[in-house]
Amino acid sequence: MAKTLARYEIWKFSEESLSRAIHLLNSTLESIGRNEYLLVGLATAYFQYVNAGIYPDVKHLDKADELIDEALKLNPSLSKAYYLK
């Protein structure tokens, strides 16, 4: 459920919706622990800050890259992670 709601927020392409998605994914990760799909969702939200021109700062791309690397450690064959990388 959290992943679906976060995806909905991510694709709204607004600062507020990306913040909501990041908060939701972080809260879920704190509750259930590390999960490669949630980490890729979180990386997507950080990437969209730059992609949508909201915060064109390389730090968001760096954060996305860190999250993708973490997801790939959990599941080296996760195609969604490679797509975003």
N, C-alpha and C positions, 0 to 999 in steps of 0.2 A: 504494500500500500504506500509506504513512504517513498519508494523508488518511483512509483507512478505519479504521485503528487509532485515530487521534485522535478520530474521530467516536464510535467505540465508548466510548472513555474519557470523552468529554464528556457523553454521555447516561447515565452512571452517577451523575451529580450528587453526587459526593463531592469533598472538598478534594484528596485524594490523586490521584484519577483526573483531575481538572482540571489539576493540576500536571503529571501525566504527559503529558497531551495538549499542554499548552503547551510543555513541554520537547521533545517529539517534533516538533511543528510548527516550533519555532524552529530545531532541529537540521537539519531538512529544508530550511528556507529558507536557512540558512547554506550548505548543500551545493549546492543547485541555483539559488539566487538568488531574486529576488522572483517570486512567483506569486500571481495574484489569488485562486485557489481556496484556497490554503493561508492566505493573509491573512484571508479570510473565516472559515475554520475557527478561526484564532487569535482573531479577534474574537468568535466564538461562545463560545469557552472563557472569555474575560474577561467576557462578558455573563452567562454562567451562574453565575459567582461571585456576582453580585448576584441574579439570577433565582432561584437555589436558596437564597438567604439565607445563604450561606457567609461572604461578605465584603460586606455591604451598604455599600460605599464607592463614592462617585461616581468615584473615580480609575479603577476598573475599567471603568466605562461610557465614560469619557473615552478610555481606551486602546483600547477596542473601536471607538469612533468614529474615532480616528486610523487604525486598521488598515483600516476600511471605506473611508475616504477614499483611502487608498493603493491599495487594490484597485480602486476606481473610476477612479483615474488610469490604471491598467493596462488596464482594460476597462470603459468607461463604460456598457456595456449589461448588466452582470452583475446579473441579477435577484436572486440570493442576497444580494448586498450591499445592495440597496435594501430587501429584506425585513427584514434585520436593523437597518437604519438607522431 
